[in-house]
Amino acid sequence: MSDILHKLTQVLNERKQADPDSSYVASLYAAGTDKILKKLGEEATETVIAGKGGNREEIIYETADLWFHSLVLLAHNGIDPQLILDELDRRFGLSGHEEKASRSKS
C-alpha cells in the first residue's frame, strides 16, 4: 500500500476515538453511515461535474475528495484499503466483460 494511503488509513482509524466537535472525520463517523454515504455521493457528483468541465486541476481536486470520502466509508466499516487493492489486483488482466460475468455467477 502506498505510504500516503497507509498514513491516511491510520489517521482515519484514530479519528474513530476523536471528539466529533474537534474532527470533521469523527463528526462523519458520529453521524453514521447515511451521512457518510451522502457526503460520498456529493463528492462523486462533484467529480462528475469536474470531469465534464475538463479542468485538470478541478478533476484532481474533486477526485482527491472522492477518494478521501471513500476511505472514510471503508474505515467506518472496518475495511482495510489493502483489500480493495487486492481486488483490483485480482481483476488486473481480465477484460471488463469477463470480470462482470464472474460476479453474476456468484
C-alpha positions in Angstrom: 0.0 0.0 0.0 1.3 3.5 -0.8 2.8 5.5 2.1 0.1 8.2 1.9 -2.7 5.6 1.8 -1.2 3.9 4.8 -0.9 7.2 6.7 -4.4 8.3 5.8 -5.8 4.9 6.9 -4.1 5.3 10.3 -5.4 8.8 10.8 -9.0 7.8 9.8 -8.9 4.9 12.2 -7.6 7.2 15.0 -10.4 9.6 14.4 -12.9 7.0 15.4 -11.9 7.8 19.0 -11.9 11.6 18.5 -14.4 14.1 19.7 -16.9 14.9 16.8 -16.7 18.6 17.7 -12.9 18.6 17.1 -12.7 16.4 14.0 -14.5 16.5 10.7 -14.0 12.8 10.2 -15.1 12.0 13.7 -18.2 14.0 13.1 -18.9 11.9 10.0 -18.5 8.7 12.0 -20.8 10.0 14.7 -23.5 10.9 12.2 -23.4 7.4 10.8 -23.4 5.6 7.6 -26.1 7.6 5.9 -24.2 10.9 6.4 -21.0 9.3 5.1 -22.9 8.0 2.1 -24.5 11.4 1.5 -21.1 13.0 1.5 -19.6 10.3 -0.7 -22.5 10.9 -3.2 -21.9 14.7 -3.2 -18.2 14.1 -3.9 -19.0 11.7 -6.7 -21.3 14.2 -8.3 -18.7 17.0 -7.9 -16.1 14.7 -9.6 -18.5 14.0 -12.5 -19.1 17.7 -12.9 -15.4 18.4 -12.8 -14.8 15.6 -15.4 -17.5 17.1 -17.6 -15.9 20.5 -17.4 -12.5 19.1 -18.3 -10.4 21.3 -16.0 -7.5 19.2 -15.0 -7.0 20.8 -11.6 -10.6 20.5 -10.7 -10.7 16.9 -11.7 -7.6 16.2 -9.5 -9.1 18.1 -6.5 -12.5 16.5 -6.7 -11.1 13.0 -7.2 -9.0 13.5 -4.1 -12.1 14.4 -2.2 -13.9 11.4 -3.6 -11.1 9.0 -2.7 -10.8 10.5 0.8 -14.5 10.0 1.5 -14.4 6.5 0.1 -11.6 5.8 2.6 -13.8 7.2 5.3 -16.5 4.8 4.3 -14.0 1.9 4.3 -12.7 2.8 7.8 -16.2 3.3 9.2 -16.9 -0.3 8.1 -13.5 -1.7 9.3 -12.3 -2.5 5.8 -8.6 -2.2 5.1 -7.9 -0.4 1.8 -5.4 -3.2 1.1 -8.5 -5.4 0.4 -9.6 -3.0 -2.3 -6.1 -3.0 -3.8 -6.1 -6.8 -3.7 -9.4 -6.9 -5.5 -8.1 -4.6 -8.2 -5.0 -6.8 -8.5 -7.3 -9.8 -8.9 -9.1 -8.1 -11.7 -5.9 -7.0 -13.5 -5.6 -8.6 -16.9 -9.3 -9.5 -17.0 -11.5 -7.8 -19.5 -14.4 -5.9 -18.0 -16.8 -8.3 -19.6 -15.0 -11.3 -18.0 -14.9 -9.6 -14.6 -18.6 -8.7 -14.8 -19.5 -12.2 -15.9 -17.6 -13.7 -12.9 -19.7 -11.6 -10.5 -23.0 -12.6 -11.9 -22.2 -16.3 -11.4 -21.5 -15.9 -7.6 
